[in-house]
């Protein structure tokens, strides 16, 4: 804290972990013009009344794409092969043969087409899947056969053999996959969540898995985190859990983040819009 206080009167830019930055302010920083957070989702920093006036808040959107895309296609392959069910059978000591299917020709709905969802859509398209994207506006995406707005979500869920959740957590997307929408999915559908735990109703998802209404789920994010001992998630059948690791690659995370930071510095120098400026009103 002492070193931070000494440095900030002269600092023009601050690079910090999102979990630490909010507690650092208010602080006297008359020359500060940007804060670069080494996370893409900054919902934990809301409300943003701590942000000094005139200071641009930046995230590291773009760092996570390659890893998230590979995790996403891994999860879809696991669901298509019945791997969550095999994991449950192994835990129970049961021999339970079941034949899976290839991904080609299967229908996938991806909620959110930013860095995470766009990367999963790209991988899925290369596997020959029929990809429908859902985003704020129904603008085309090169890896989606079609794109609809969030307002049309209910219309596409009944045809989703697989569903991937990857949007930022905002007022619009919180509890987006609620109990009613889970019931719209076809029998045997698979669900993947690599966005935020609060995007879906966990209890409703567990109920659907317990009842056999869904074929399986792969979840990387939860409410709360870490998932406490004894939580029903640990014992829910046909569910594979990973501890919030889907999009981070230790070998590339910091170098890619710094590349993005330098790209924003160049944009500022050239008087161009900052490509990673976080919109505190929209939440992404």
Secondary structure as GFF3:
##gff-version 3
##sequence-region A 1 284
A	DSSP	alpha_helix	2	8	.	.	.	ID=ss1
A	DSSP	beta_strand	13	16	.	.	.	ID=ss2
A	DSSP	alpha_helix	18	21	.	.	.	ID=ss3
A	DSSP	three_ten_helix	22	24	.	.	.	ID=ss4
A	DSSP	beta_strand	34	37	.	.	.	ID=ss5
A	DSSP	three_ten_helix	43	45	.	.	.	ID=ss6
A	DSSP	beta_strand	56	58	.	.	.	ID=ss7
A	DSSP	alpha_helix	65	81	.	.	.	ID=ss8
A	DSSP	alpha_helix	83	92	.	.	.	ID=ss9
A	DSSP	beta_strand	107	111	.	.	.	ID=ss10
A	DSSP	alpha_helix	115	126	.	.	.	ID=ss11
A	DSSP	beta_strand	130	135	.	.	.	ID=ss12
A	DSSP	beta_strand	146	149	.	.	.	ID=ss13
A	DSSP	three_ten_helix	150	152	.	.	.	ID=ss14
A	DSSP	alpha_helix	153	157	.	.	.	ID=ss15
A	DSSP	beta_strand	162	165	.	.	.	ID=ss16
A	DSSP	alpha_helix	179	184	.	.	.	ID=ss17
A	DSSP	beta_strand	190	193	.	.	.	ID=ss18
A	DSSP	three_ten_helix	197	199	.	.	.	ID=ss19
A	DSSP	alpha_helix	202	210	.	.	.	ID=ss20
A	DSSP	beta_strand	216	219	.	.	.	ID=ss21
A	DSSP	three_ten_helix	232	235	.	.	.	ID=ss22
A	DSSP	beta_strand	239	241	.	.	.	ID=ss23
A	DSSP	alpha_helix	253	269	.	.	.	ID=ss24
###
